[in-house]
Amino acid sequence: MNKEQLLSSLEEVADPRVISAMSHVPRELFLPEPLQSRAYDDTPLPIGRGQTISAPHMVAIMCTILDLQPGMNVLEVGGGSGYHAAVMAELVRPGGQVYSVERIAGLVEAARLNLARAGVENVTVIQSDGSLGLPEHAPYDRISVAATAPSIPEPLKQQLKIEGRMVIPVGEDYQELYLVTRKNGFFAERKMGVIFVPLIGEEGFKDRN
């Protein structure tokens, strides 16, 4: 599948603004060189260290659910190779900022390099335990979590603005994608079944390595 075919296939699941943002982000720059020829296959691909880059349709669905708008302050948990952050960064321009938290040092360095090569300037990649969020830049208009948690981490909920939205997969053997909104309280809405790598951390799963 080429880029145009992929983007066309996403029209049934994604907002036109999301598809436009994805058209501006070269996914091949966020993949290991041997896999770059498969950049526009609609499938997760390995990026090393037991992690994956999400399938394009999943990035499109999560970004559509989040309803990202220019000027928003966004937290991403599970930065991986930087691709998902790059798409969100495009959607929050001008004036928006994405803070991407990744626990694996090698992926942090790779993501920074990938984002620089792609010319993305409004993403900051930080090595940390993403299950605890990133309180120094809170509160966030939007939070995107790209790893499945045993339950919705309390620190992430508390770092969400009133009227803010978070999208997060929850579960171990069977996972579901949730939209969490904050109003007077927190409301969690099931969206679909998904498959993600586990969120490792103090408020996530324990590292089994």
N, C-alpha and C positions, 0 to 999 in steps of 0.2 A: 504494500500500500504506500502511495506517495502522500505528501503533505496535504495536497488539495483533496484527495479522496478521503483522508482521515477527517479533515475539518468538515467536509460535507456529511460524513457519517455521524457527526456529533450534533447535527441540527435538531434531532428529535429529543435530545437530553439536555441541551445546554442553551443558555441565554446567548443571543447574538453578540453581546459585548464580550462574553467569555471566549467565544470562538474567535472574535477579532483579536483579543489579547493573545490567544494561543498562536494565531497566525504570525505574530510579531516575535515569538520566542523560538529560537532554533533548538529543538529538543536534542539534536545530535551533539550539541556542545556539552550536554549534561550526561553523556554516556561514555563508558570506556571505549577506546578507539575500535576494538574488534566488533562492537555492537552498533556502531554508528550507522551502518547501512540498514539497521532495523528500527531506526528512530521513530518512524511513523507507523509501525505495527501497533495496533491497539491492544497492547499487552504489557504487564509489568516486566521489567528486565533487571537482571542483577547488576549492581554497581559496586560489588565487593563488600567484604567484611560482614557477609550474611544479610545485607540489606538490599532493597530493590527501589527502582524508580517506579512510581505508580503508573498504571495504564492511563493513557490520555483521557479515556472516557470518564475515569474516576476523578481525575483532576478537574475535568469540565463540570461534572455533577457537583463536586464539593464547592467549587467556586460559584456555581449558580445558586446553590442552597444558601451560601453565605451572603449573597447580594453585596458584593464589594463595591464601594463607591470612592470617587476621588477624595483625597484628603484623609482617609481613614488610617488609624493606628492599628496595626495587625500583628498578632503573635502567631508564629507557626511552630508547632512542636513536631520534631522529627524531620529535620531539614534535608537529610539525604544528600543528593547531588546538587540541590539548589533549583531544580526545574520548577517545582510547584510554587516556590517562593517567587521565581521570576515571573510566572503568569500572574500571581496576585499583585506583584509590584506594578505590573502594567495596568492592572485594573484600578489601583488606588492613586495613580498619577493623574494630575499633578498634586503635589503636597502631601501625599500619603507615604507611610513608612512601614516596612515589614521587618520584624525582628524574628529571625529564624534560629531556633535552638536545636542543636544536635549533640548527642553525647559522645560520639566516636570521633576522636581527634583527626584521623586521616580523612574522614568525610568532611569535616569542617574545613580543612585546608583545600580539599578538592572543590567543595561548593564555592568557596571564595574565589578560586581561580576560574571556575566555570562562569560565575556571575560576571566577573570582570571581563572575560572573553566575550560574553554576550552583551556587554555594554550596559548592564543593569546597575544603577547607582543607588537605588533606594531600598536596598536590602542589607541588613547587618546580620552576619552569621556569628553565633556565640556558642562555645562549647559549655554545656551545662546539663543538669538533670531536667529535662523538659517536663517531667511529671509535676514539678514544682512551679512551672511557669517561669516568668521573668518579671518579678515585682518592680524592679527599678524603672521599667518603662510602662507600667500599668497606670490607669486602666486601658483596656483594649476595646475598640469597636467590634473587632472580629478576632476569633481564635480558630485556627485550623490545626487539627491533630491528625497526623499521618501514621499513627501506630495504635494498635488496639489496647485498651486499658481494661483492668478487671471491673472498674466502675468509673464514674465520672470524677476525676480528681478535684477535691475541694479547693485547692489553691487556684486551679484554672477558673473555676466558677467565680471565686472572689475577685479575680483580676479582670473580669468582664464588666464593661460599662452597663449601666441601666439602659435597656433597649438594645443591648449588644447581642451578638449571635456567636455560637460556637458549634462547629461540626466535629464529631468525634466517633470513631468506632469503639464499641464496647463488647467484650466477651472474649472467650478463649477458644474453645472448640467450635462454637457457633458465634459469629460476630454480627452485630447490627450497627449500622450508621445512624447516629442520633443528631438531630438539630436541637441544641440547648439555647433557649432564649431567657434573658433576664428582664423581669419587669418588677412587680412587687416581690416576687420570689423567682424561682427557677422552674422552667417548663421544658421537659425533654420529650421530643417527638421522634418516634421510630421512622426511618426513611427506607432502608433496604438492607438486605444481607450483603456482607462484604468479606474480604479476606485481606488482612494486613499483618505485617510483622508486629511482635509485641512491643508495647511501651515499657521499657526497662527503667526502673527508678524507684524512688522512695514511695511515690503514690501510684506506682504501676506494678508490673510483675518483677520478681526478683531475677537477677542475672543468673542463668544456669551454667554459664561457662566457668 
